[in-house]
Amino acid sequence: MNCIVCMKAVPSTTNVRMDPVTNTIVRDGRQSVLNPFDLSALEVAVRLREHLGGGVCALSMGIPDTERLLRDALARGADRGVLLSDRAFAGADTLATSYALACGVRHLAEGGFRADLVVCGKMAVDGDTAQIGPELACALGLPCVTGVEEVLDADARRLRLRREVDGGSEVVEVCLPAVITVVKDVCNPRLPSIAGVRFGQDGPVEVLTAPQVGADPTHIGLAGSPTQVLRSFAPERATEATRVAGDAAAQAAAIIELVERGA
């Protein structure tokens, strides 16, 4: 089973800087790590390869420094890495990002690496949209199962999965090829072995530009993003407090008055 794992570089700190012009996160790479949800997705793919054979490719879109993080993915079990890196990709929202990743998946297929399964983390810890997996599935015309908590069974033609739903979980089967998104607790990501670290240093990581993957310039970056952040700011936190005296009825009446005044 050939798996492509979509991986994202996210800030390793809560001190995130925003570009005042584009209102997007400044990604300089110096304090970036692989998204924890995507590490779990990688572990799912590596375990499937160990069970069924095939290959695992880590796919990401980002600045050139993201290659360093893809080499960490190689150290953790991926066979190869592909980085989509081009200034034309900058400022992309989730729709433009999923389109670019779909171009990367198709490029890999044209090169002989046809994916049976695309695995994504449920969400990225810097955006929390949980949109990339479903949008990528739509762009590729594939079925999608979100919020996978456990892979119950797998063969070359289908997966049997347990996924989270409101109030519990359900067991579903999906035919391959498909896209799935996994929760962080689907499994414990392995630590790199010594052999893995050595492979990560020299293993194959291909860096591709937008023209190389056949991306339409009108569908990528800010130009291809139908949604944009108009303003970002840190919320103001008031330190004043209002003491409400009296019995329960008087306090309730006072609180209602405060709420109506917007205090």
Long-range contacts (C-beta under 8 A, 24 or more apart in sequence): 1-48, 1-49, 1-52, 1-53, 1-54, 1-116, 1-117, 1-154, 1-156, 1-176, 2-54, 2-55, 2-56, 2-57, 2-113, 2-114, 2-115, 2-116, 2-117, 3-45, 3-48, 3-49, 3-54, 3-55, 3-56, 3-57, 3-115, 3-116, 3-117, 3-118, 3-119, 4-45, 4-56, 4-57, 4-58, 4-59, 4-105, 4-108, 4-113, 4-115, 4-117, 4-118, 4-119, 5-38, 5-41, 5-42, 5-45, 5-56, 5-57, 5-58, 5-59, 5-73, 5-78, 5-118, 5-119, 5-120, 6-38, 6-41, 6-59, 6-60, 6-101, 6-118, 6-119, 6-120, 6-121, 6-132, 6-133, 6-136, 7-34, 7-35, 7-38, 7-41, 7-42, 7-58, 7-59, 7-60, 7-69, 7-70, 7-73, 7-121, 8-34, 8-35, 8-38, 8-60, 8-61, 8-62, 8-121, 8-124, 9-33, 9-34, 9-35, 9-60, 9-62, 9-63, 9-65, 9-66, 9-69, 10-34, 10-35, 10-124, 10-125, 10-126, 11-126, 16-126, 18-232, 22-90, 22-91, 22-222, 22-229, 23-228, 23-229, 23-230, 23-231, 23-232, 24-90, 24-91, 24-229, 25-126, 27-62, 27-63, 28-63, 28-65, 29-62, 29-63, 29-64, 29-65, 29-66, 29-68, 30-65, 32-65, 32-66, 32-69, 33-69, 34-69, 34-72, 34-73, 35-121, 35-124, 35-125, 35-126, 36-121, 36-125, 36-184, 37-121, 37-122, 37-123, 37-124, 37-125, 37-182, 37-183, 37-184, 38-120, 38-121, 38-124, 39-76, 39-121, 39-189, 40-121, 40-182, 40-183, 40-184, 40-185, 40-186, 40-187, 40-189, 41-119, 41-120, 41-121, 41-181, 41-182, 41-186, 42-73, 42-76, 42-77, 42-78, 42-119, 42-189, 43-76, 43-77, 43-186, 43-187, 43-188, 43-189, 43-190, 44-119, 44-148, 44-151, 44-182, 44-186, 44-187, 45-77, 45-78, 45-117, 45-119, 46-76, 46-77, 46-78, 46-190, 47-151, 47-187, 48-117, 48-151, 48-154, 49-77, 49-79, 51-154, 52-154, 52-155, 52-156, 54-116, 55-79, 55-80, 55-113, 56-80, 57-81, 57-82, 57-108, 57-113, 57-115, 58-82, 59-84, 59-101, 59-104, 59-105, 59-108, 60-84, 61-85, 61-89, 61-92, 61-97, 61-100, 61-101, 61-104, 64-207, 67-205, 67-207, 70-205, 71-200, 71-201, 71-203, 71-205, 72-192, 72-200, 73-200, 74-196, 74-199, 74-200, 74-203, 74-205, 75-192, 75-193, 75-196, 75-197, 75-199, 75-200, 76-189, 76-190, 76-191, 76-192, 76-196, 76-200, 77-190, 77-196, 79-203, 80-113, 80-203, 80-204, 80-205, 80-206, 81-203, 81-204, 81-205, 81-206, 82-108, 82-205, 82-206, 82-208, 83-205, 83-206, 83-207, 83-208, 84-208, 84-209, 84-210, 84-213, 85-207, 85-208, 85-209, 86-209, 86-210, 87-221, 88-209, 88-210, 88-215, 88-217, 88-220, 88-221, 89-210, 89-220, 89-221, 90-221, 90-222, 91-221, 91-222, 91-225, 91-228, 92-220, 92-221, 92-222, 92-224, 92-225, 93-225, 93-226, 93-227, 93-228, 94-127, 94-129, 94-131, 94-132, 94-135, 94-227, 95-131, 95-135, 95-224, 95-225, 95-226, 95-227, 96-219, 96-220, 96-221, 96-224, 96-225, 97-132, 98-131, 98-132, 98-135, 98-136, 98-138, 98-139, 99-139, 99-215, 99-216, 99-219, 99-220, 99-224, 100-210, 100-213, 100-215, 100-220, 101-132, 101-136, 101-139, 102-136, 102-139, 102-140, 103-210, 103-213, 103-214, 103-215, 104-208, 104-213, 105-136, 105-140, 106-140, 106-213, 106-214, 107-208, 107-212, 107-213, 107-214, 115-177, 116-156, 116-176, 116-177, 117-159, 117-176, 117-177, 117-178, 117-179, 117-180, 118-142, 118-177, 118-178, 118-179, 118-180, 119-179, 119-180, 119-181, 119-182, 120-179, 120-180, 120-181, 120-182, 121-181, 121-182, 121-184, 122-146, 122-147, 122-181, 122-182, 122-183, 122-184, 123-181, 130-181, 133-179, 133-180, 133-181, 134-179, 134-181, 136-179, 137-178, 137-179, 140-179, 142-177, 142-178, 142-179, 143-174, 143-175, 143-178, 143-179, 144-178, 144-179, 144-180, 144-181, 145-172, 145-174, 145-178, 145-179, 145-180, 145-181, 146-180, 146-181, 147-181, 147-182, 147-183, 148-180, 148-181, 148-182, 148-183, 148-186, 149-182, 149-183, 149-185, 149-186, 150-186, 151-186
